Amino acid sequence: MPAENKPKLLDQVRNVIRIKHYSIRTEQAYVDWIKRFILFHGKRHPGEMAEEEVAQFLTHLARDMNVAASTQNQALSALLFLYKEVLKHEIGWLEKVERAKKPPKLPVVLSRSEVKEIFAHLKGGPKLMAGLLYGSGLRLMECVRLRVKDIDFALGQITVRDAKGGKDRITMLPLNLAEPLRRHLFRVKAQHEQELEDGFGQRASSLRSESKVSKRGSRVGLAIRLSLFTDLVRSAQRQ
């Protein structure tokens, strides 16, 4: 491919990520870290750099930026992906990297009473979404991407498509959510048909895309942004 027609580096990164079916969040995170890496080294092309420059950047994150160990590891994963999958250059063992320290604390695990209190402050779409996350063990994006055909009310199970690792898996549909979910789907279908009749929207293939059906800003229950749920949880915990 002629140099003038070759995609820019970050576009190459995006293309490879999409070929491998990584999530959109992973794509955004990797592209952001690669941008930071390039800017940190004065906009030098990564092809002109190697282990030493990678180690310098990762050490900078730990020493100067005081990032968490998980953040530093994400940056490392992004750069390893860049060199191995895009530039086809293996990075050797990074001995000189100053590792970020893991905080000496245990994860917060809510008690049943605390969980009940949180749910008491939720209603409508956010409550149904939170119920699926909690009762079915779904990840956020798995919940948002659910399709009607993925829900088997007869067997009481949900098929999670293209889950972590690129594999499908089966999880349970809590009995107490079956009827609320049926009502939700009925309302969504009725709303969608009305919008089509009014000349707005298009066929929605997933619960996530349903949030784009109407340009008038209508929202579909399960396509609720995590920030809304997080704010509600924090509000409940403060009360």
N, C-alpha and C positions, 0 to 999 in steps of 0.2 A: 504494500500500500504506500503510495507517495506520501512524503512527510506532510505536505500541505493538506492531505485528506485524512490523516491519522487523527483519531479523536484525542481531545485533550486528556491529560492524565486523570483528572478527577472523573471525567466521563467514562474513561476506561475502567476505573474502579467501580463506578455505578453499574456498568454493563456486566462485569464479572460477577458482582454481588447478585444481580437479578438473574443471571444464568444459573447461579447456585441456589436461587430461591431463598435468600436470606430475608429476614423481615425488614420492613421499611425503617424501623427504629435502628436496627443494626446498620443499615446503609447510612442513615443520617449521622450516627455516632462515628462510624469509620471515616466517612468523608470529612467530618469536623476535625478529628484527630490528625488526619493526614494534612489538612490545611494548616493546623497549628504547628505540626512538625516542619513543614516547608517554611512557614513564616519565622519560626524560631531560628532557622539556619539561613536567614537572609534571602529567602526565596530561591535557594539552590534546588536544582532538580534532584529528587530522591535517587535517580539513577547514578548521580555523581557521588552519592554518599553510601555508607554501609554501617557496619556494626558500631563503630566509634560514635558516629553522629546519633544513631538511635539511642545508644547508652547515655549520651550527654543529655538528650531530650528527656528521657525517662528519669534521670537523676534530677534534672531541673524541676520536674513535676513534684518529686518527693521532697526535695530540699528547699526549693524556693516557693513553690505553690502550695506545699503542705497538703497534697491531695490524699485521699484514702487509698488503701491498697487496692481495692476493687476498681477504682478509677484509673490507677496506674496500669493495672492488668488489662483494662479495656483498651487503653492507649497502645500497649504492647501488642495486643491481639490485632488492632487495626494496622499497625506497621508491619507485623509479620505477614498479614494478609496482603498488604501492598507489595512487599518484596517477593513473597513466594508465589502468589496467584496472579499478580499483574505484571510485575517486572521480571518474574522468573529468575529471581536471584535469592539463593538461600542465605539467611542470616545465621551467623555462627552463635555460639554460646555467649551470652551477654554477661561476662564476669564483672564488669566495672560498674554495673548499674547499682545505684543506691536505692534499696527497696523501701517503699512506703510502709509505715508501721500499721499493723492492724490494731484497731482499738480494743482494749481488754474489756469488752462488755458482751453480755448475752443478748440475743434478740428478744424483742418485746413480744410476748405471747398473751393475747387477750383472754380473759376468763369467759366462761359462758354468760355470766351476768353482764359483763362489759359488751359482749357481742350483741346480746339482747337489747341493751340500751342503745347501741348504735342503730340497730334495725328499727327501733322505736322512733327514731328521728328521720327515717327515710320513708318515702312513699312513691308510688307510681313507678316510672321507668328505672330510676336509680335503685329503688328497693328490689325490683326484680333482677336487675343486673347484679347487684351485690349478693342476692340470694344464689344466683348461678355461680358466681365466683366462689362463694363460701361453701355451698352445698354440693356442687359438682366438681370443685377443684380446678375450675377453668382459670387460665391466665387471662389477663385483660383482653389482649388482641384476639385470643381464641373465642372469647365471648362476643366480641364485636363482630367477628367474621362468621358467626353461626348463620346457617341457612335453614330454611324451613325443612328441607329434606334431611337435614342432619339430626332432626329431633324425632325420635320414635316414641310416641306416647303409649303405644300398645305394650312395648317391652320396657318402657321406663328408662330409656337410655339415650345418650347423646353421642354422636360420632364427631370427634374432633379431627378435622382435616388438616393435613400438613402441619402437624404439631411440632414441638421441639425435636430437632434431629430429622425433620422432613418426613416423619412417619405419622400415619393415622392412628388414633386410639379411641377406645370406647370408655365412656364414663357414665355414671348414674345420673338420672334425672330425678331429683327429690320429689316425692309424692306431693308434698305441700306446695310445690311450684308448678305442677302440671296444669291445674286449672287456671291460675293467674297467667301462665304463659299462653294457654289457648286463647284467653280473652285478649291478651296483648296482640297476638297474631291476627285475631279477628278485627281488632281496631285498626291495626296497621294496614290490613288488606282493604278495609272500607275507606280509610283515608287515602290510600294510594289510588284506588279506583275513582274516587271523587276528584282527585287532582288530575288524573288522566282525562276525565270527563270535562274538566275545566280548561284543558289544554296545557297543563303543566306536567312536568316530570317525564320519566321514562321507566322501562322495566328495570327493577332492582334485583340483582342476582344474589345479594347478601344483605344481612342486617346492617353492615357497615355502609354499603352503598345507598341504603334507604335514606340516609341522612341527607343525600344529595338530590332526592327525588324532586323536591319543590324549591324553586328559586325564591319563594316567598318566605323562606326561613323556617318552615315547619320542621320539627324534630321527631325522630322515631325513637321510641323508648330505649332500646338496647344500645343505640349508637350515642351513648352519653360519654363525654370525655372524662377521663380519670380524675382530672382536677376537681370536677364538681363533687364526685364521690369522696375524694380526699378531704375537701373542705367540710363536707357534712360530717365525716368521721371526726375530724378535729373539733368541730363545733360540739358534737355529742360528748366527746371526751372532756371538754372544758366544763360542761354543765354538771 
